[in-house]
């Protein structure tokens, strides 16, 4: 009987080497983004932290360097709420190609009043979605120059029960902070999947992959001084929650897998294995409302009009791809563990 080839199960503790590759992580100076950057740095790749706070980015670089000998980590200024920043940040990268970008940075406001950017957009929608939309527009040439590059978009479990109001994307009516945050993350998730469809239609080899981190708490996150400090009391008081959710180090793993796993396909979504809240990363079925192509296309058009940007990709010159479209979005349709 002929042998059946199976892709080895993904091991979060034995990541493939990526020396010579370059990865950009937005918001890589803190939270989940920090641990995405730390884990990617351990592969030997060059990791660039996109952050609006130089001091925090430098602290993160120092922390990563203390844990990853020989880490190659850099910083580029990036303020996603500033419409002029994405273009300047891409220029400051000084790269001719980019293997992956992780769209991780985000703002979450808990209380009113509603806040706006200087160009009149609601702050969370502008930062979490519009800023990343513009960033991908400006990164498109670098990603196109890199066959098989990846755009990894970080969504949120909070978006699972939300729906977009396309007539009020700026949340000017009945503003509720938690709802506005969830809708901004839903917009990012719909963008990632619409981008996948457009990449395939263009014959591009760049992959758009969607991830969500599940439930992540600071109190379950290991200390990384001075970036994050956890007291013994905090750790002990929240231990029971570890049965349901996880720390931000574990929550970073779906994004890391989406960047590194050669079996991941465009249009797939990765999240924690246990109820989508904790555990090792796996490919999971898309939530039903994420498959709404009409809403996604209308969101793209609105984002284009609001930002003046329109991310466009083509196949790399002279490159003949062998990767076909993904055959399914669930674990059963993939050849990975």
C-alpha positions as CSV (number, residue, x, y, z in Angstrom):
1,X,0.0,0.0,0.0
2,X,1.5,3.4,-0.9
3,X,2.4,5.7,1.9
4,X,0.2,8.7,2.6
5,X,2.0,11.9,3.1
6,X,0.8,13.9,6.1
7,X,2.1,17.3,7.2
8,X,3.6,17.1,10.7
9,X,1.4,18.5,13.5
10,X,2.2,22.1,14.3
11,X,4.5,22.4,17.3
12,X,4.3,25.9,19.0
13,X,7.6,25.1,20.8
14,X,9.6,24.1,17.6
15,X,9.0,26.8,15.1
16,X,10.6,26.6,11.6
17,X,13.7,28.7,11.0
18,X,13.1,31.9,9.0
19,X,16.6,33.4,8.8
20,X,16.8,35.9,5.9
21,X,13.1,36.8,6.1
22,X,11.6,40.1,7.2
23,X,8.4,40.5,9.1
24,X,6.5,43.6,10.2
25,X,4.3,43.5,13.3
26,X,2.1,46.5,13.9
27,X,1.7,47.2,17.6
28,X,4.6,44.9,18.3
29,X,5.7,46.8,21.4
30,X,3.1,45.5,23.8
31,X,0.4,42.9,24.5
32,X,-0.2,40.1,22.0
33,X,1.8,41.9,19.4
34,X,4.9,41.8,21.6
35,X,4.7,38.1,21.9
36,X,4.1,37.7,18.2
37,X,7.4,39.7,17.7
38,X,9.3,37.7,20.3
39,X,8.3,34.3,18.9
40,X,9.1,35.4,15.3
41,X,12.4,36.8,16.4
42,X,13.3,33.3,17.8
43,X,13.2,32.0,14.2
44,X,16.1,34.1,13.1
45,X,14.0,36.4,11.0
46,X,14.3,40.2,11.1
47,X,11.3,41.6,12.9
48,X,10.2,45.2,12.6
49,X,8.0,46.7,15.3
50,X,5.5,49.3,13.9
51,X,4.7,51.5,16.9
52,X,3.7,55.1,17.5
53,X,5.7,55.2,20.8
54,X,9.5,55.0,20.3
55,X,10.2,54.5,24.0
56,X,7.9,51.5,24.3
57,X,9.2,50.0,21.1
58,X,12.8,50.3,22.4
59,X,11.8,48.7,25.7
60,X,10.2,45.8,23.7
61,X,13.4,45.4,21.6
62,X,15.5,45.3,24.8
63,X,13.2,42.7,26.3
64,X,13.2,40.5,23.2
65,X,17.0,40.8,23.0
66,X,17.3,39.6,26.6
67,X,15.4,36.4,25.8
68,X,16.4,35.7,22.2
69,X,20.2,35.7,21.7
70,X,21.1,37.4,18.5
71,X,17.6,38.7,17.9
72,X,17.2,41.0,14.9
73,X,14.5,43.4,15.9
74,X,14.0,47.0,14.6
75,X,11.5,49.8,15.0
76,X,9.6,51.9,12.6
77,X,7.3,54.8,13.6
78,X,3.7,54.0,12.8
79,X,0.6,55.9,13.9
80,X,-2.4,54.2,12.3
81,X,-4.7,57.0,13.3
82,X,-2.7,59.5,11.3
83,X,-3.5,59.2,7.5
84,X,0.0,60.4,6.6
85,X,1.8,57.8,8.7
86,X,1.4,54.5,6.7
87,X,3.2,55.9,3.6
88,X,6.0,57.4,5.7
89,X,6.4,54.2,7.7
90,X,6.8,52.1,4.6
91,X,9.4,54.5,3.3
92,X,11.2,54.3,6.6
93,X,11.4,50.4,6.4
94,X,14.2,50.7,3.9
95,X,13.3,47.2,2.5
96,X,12.9,46.0,-1.0
97,X,10.8,43.0,-0.1
98,X,8.7,41.9,2.9
99,X,7.8,38.3,3.7
100,X,4.9,39.0,6.0
101,X,3.0,41.7,7.9
102,X,0.9,41.0,11.0
103,X,-1.9,43.6,11.3
104,X,-2.1,43.5,15.1
105,X,-2.2,47.0,16.5
106,X,-5.5,48.2,17.9
107,X,-7.2,50.6,20.2
108,X,-9.9,49.6,22.6
109,X,-11.9,52.3,24.5
110,X,-14.1,51.3,27.4
111,X,-16.0,54.5,28.2
112,X,-17.5,57.4,26.4
113,X,-17.2,60.1,25.1
114,X,-16.6,59.2,21.4
115,X,-13.2,60.2,20.2
116,X,-12.2,61.2,16.7
117,X,-9.0,61.4,14.7
118,X,-8.0,64.8,13.3
119,X,-9.7,63.9,10.0
120,X,-13.0,63.1,11.6
121,X,-13.1,59.3,11.9
122,X,-14.1,57.5,15.0
123,X,-10.8,56.5,16.7
124,X,-11.2,52.8,17.0
125,X,-12.5,52.3,13.4
126,X,-9.8,54.6,12.1
127,X,-6.9,52.9,13.9
128,X,-8.0,49.2,13.9
129,X,-9.3,49.2,10.3
130,X,-8.7,52.2,8.1
131,X,-5.1,52.6,9.2
132,X,-4.3,49.0,8.3
133,X,-6.3,49.3,5.0
134,X,-4.0,52.2,4.1
135,X,-0.9,50.5,5.3
136,X,-1.5,47.5,3.0
137,X,-2.0,49.9,0.1
138,X,1.5,51.2,0.6
139,X,3.0,47.8,1.4
140,X,1.7,46.2,-1.7
141,X,4.8,46.7,-3.8
142,X,7.1,45.1,-1.2
143,X,4.7,42.2,-0.7
144,X,4.3,41.7,-4.4
145,X,8.1,41.6,-4.8
146,X,8.2,38.6,-2.4
147,X,6.6,35.4,-3.8
148,X,4.4,33.7,-1.2
149,X,4.3,36.7,1.1
150,X,1.6,36.9,3.8
151,X,-0.8,39.4,5.2
152,X,-2.0,38.2,8.6
153,X,-4.9,40.1,10.0
154,X,-5.8,39.9,13.7
155,X,-9.5,39.8,14.4
156,X,-11.3,39.4,17.7
157,X,-13.7,36.9,19.3
158,X,-15.7,40.1,20.2
159,X,-16.7,40.4,16.6
160,X,-18.5,37.0,16.5
161,X,-21.8,38.5,17.7
162,X,-21.6,41.8,15.9
163,X,-22.7,43.1,12.6
164,X,-21.6,46.1,10.6
165,X,-23.8,49.2,10.1
166,X,-22.5,50.3,6.7
167,X,-24.6,53.5,7.0
168,X,-22.8,54.5,10.2
169,X,-19.2,53.2,10.0
170,X,-18.0,56.2,12.0
171,X,-20.4,55.4,14.9
172,X,-21.9,58.9,15.0
173,X,-25.3,57.5,16.0
174,X,-25.8,55.7,19.4
175,X,-22.1,55.4,20.1
176,X,-21.3,52.5,22.4
177,X,-17.5,51.9,23.0
178,X,-17.6,48.1,23.2
179,X,-19.8,47.7,20.2
180,X,-17.7,50.2,18.2
181,X,-14.6,48.2,19.1
182,X,-16.2,44.9,18.0
183,X,-17.4,46.4,14.8
184,X,-13.9,47.8,14.0
185,X,-12.5,44.3,14.4
186,X,-15.2,42.8,12.3
187,X,-14.4,45.3,9.6
188,X,-10.8,44.1,9.7
189,X,-11.9,40.5,9.5
190,X,-14.1,41.1,6.5
191,X,-11.3,43.1,4.9
192,X,-8.9,40.2,5.3
193,X,-11.3,37.8,3.4
194,X,-12.2,40.3,0.7
195,X,-8.4,40.9,0.3
196,X,-8.0,37.1,-0.2
197,X,-10.6,37.1,-2.9
198,X,-8.9,40.0,-4.7
199,X,-5.5,38.5,-4.4
200,X,-6.7,35.3,-6.1
201,X,-8.5,37.2,-8.8
202,X,-5.3,39.1,-9.6
203,X,-3.2,35.9,-9.7
204,X,-1.0,37.2,-6.8
205,X,1.0,34.7,-4.7
206,X,0.5,36.9,-1.6
207,X,-1.7,35.2,0.9
208,X,-4.3,36.9,3.2
209,X,-4.8,34.9,6.3
210,X,-7.2,35.7,9.2
211,X,-6.5,35.0,12.9
212,X,-8.1,35.7,16.2
213,X,-6.4,35.2,19.6
214,X,-9.3,33.9,21.6
215,X,-9.5,35.1,25.2
216,X,-6.3,36.7,26.6
217,X,-5.6,38.2,30.1
218,X,-2.7,40.1,31.4
219,X,-2.9,38.2,34.7
220,X,-2.2,34.9,32.8
221,X,0.6,36.4,30.8
222,X,4.2,35.8,31.9
223,X,6.2,38.9,32.9
224,X,8.4,40.6,30.3
225,X,10.0,43.6,32.2
226,X,9.7,46.4,31.5
227,X,7.0,45.7,28.9
228,X,4.8,43.7,31.2
229,X,5.0,42.9,34.9
230,X,2.7,40.3,36.6
231,X,2.6,40.0,40.4
232,X,2.4,36.6,42.1
233,X,-0.9,37.7,43.6
234,X,-2.4,38.4,40.1
235,X,-1.2,35.0,38.8
236,X,-2.6,33.0,41.7
237,X,-5.9,34.9,41.8
238,X,-6.6,34.2,38.1
239,X,-5.4,30.6,37.9
240,X,-8.9,29.2,37.6
241,X,-9.5,31.4,34.5
242,X,-6.7,29.5,32.8
243,X,-9.2,26.7,32.2
244,X,-11.2,29.0,30.0
245,X,-8.8,31.6,28.6
246,X,-5.1,32.1,28.3
247,X,-2.2,34.5,28.5
248,X,-1.1,36.8,25.7
249,X,1.9,34.7,24.9
250,X,-0.4,31.8,24.0
251,X,-2.8,34.2,22.3
252,X,0.0,35.2,19.9
253,X,0.4,31.7,18.5
254,X,-2.4,31.7,15.8
255,X,-0.7,34.7,14.2
256,X,2.8,33.2,14.4
257,X,1.5,30.0,12.8
258,X,-0.2,32.0,10.1
259,X,3.1,33.6,9.3
260,X,5.3,30.5,9.3
261,X,3.3,27.4,8.5
262,X,3.8,26.4,4.9
263,X,0.5,24.6,4.8
264,X,-1.6,27.6,5.7
265,X,-3.7,28.9,2.8
266,X,-5.2,32.2,1.9
267,X,-8.7,32.8,3.1
268,X,-8.3,30.5,6.1
269,X,-8.9,31.5,9.8
270,X,-6.8,30.3,12.7
271,X,-7.8,30.5,16.3
272,X,-7.3,28.7,19.6
273,X,-8.3,25.0,19.6
274,X,-10.5,24.9,22.7
275,X,-13.9,26.6,22.0
276,X,-12.0,29.4,20.1
277,X,-10.8,30.8,23.5
278,X,-7.6,29.0,24.5
279,X,-5.2,26.3,23.4
280,X,-2.9,25.6,20.5
281,X,-3.7,27.2,17.1
282,X,-5.9,25.4,14.6
283,X,-7.7,26.2,11.3
284,X,-11.3,26.7,12.1
285,X,-14.5,27.3,10.0
286,X,-15.3,30.8,9.2
287,X,-18.1,32.4,11.2
288,X,-21.3,32.6,9.1
289,X,-21.3,36.4,8.8
290,X,-17.7,36.5,7.7
291,X,-18.8,34.8,4.4
292,X,-21.0,37.8,3.5
293,X,-19.2,38.8,0.3
294,X,-21.7,41.7,-0.4
295,X,-21.0,43.4,2.9
296,X,-17.3,42.9,2.5
297,X,-17.2,44.4,-1.0
298,X,-19.3,47.4,0.2
299,X,-16.9,47.8,3.2
300,X,-13.9,47.8,0.8
301,X,-15.5,50.5,-1.3
302,X,-16.3,52.6,1.7
303,X,-12.8,52.2,3.1
304,X,-11.3,53.2,-0.3
305,X,-13.4,56.4,-0.3
306,X,-12.6,57.2,3.4
307,X,-8.9,56.8,3.0
308,X,-8.2,57.6,-0.6
309,X,-6.3,54.2,-0.9
310,X,-7.1,51.1,-2.8
311,X,-4.7,48.1,-2.1
312,X,-3.8,46.5,-5.5
313,X,-1.7,43.4,-6.1
314,X,-0.4,41.6,-9.1
315,X,1.5,38.4,-9.6
316,X,5.3,38.9,-9.2
317,X,7.0,39.3,-12.6
318,X,8.3,36.1,-14.0
319,X,6.9,34.0,-11.1
320,X,4.6,31.1,-11.9
321,X,2.7,30.1,-8.8
322,X,1.7,26.5,-8.0
323,X,-0.6,27.2,-5.2
324,X,-4.3,27.0,-6.0
325,X,-7.2,28.4,-4.0
326,X,-7.9,26.9,-0.6
327,X,-10.3,24.0,-0.8
328,X,-12.0,24.7,2.5
329,X,-11.9,26.9,5.6
330,X,-12.3,24.2,8.2
331,X,-9.8,21.8,9.7
332,X,-11.1,18.9,7.6
333,X,-10.3,20.8,4.4
334,X,-6.7,21.3,5.3
335,X,-3.7,19.0,5.5
336,X,-2.3,20.3,8.8
337,X,-2.7,19.2,12.4
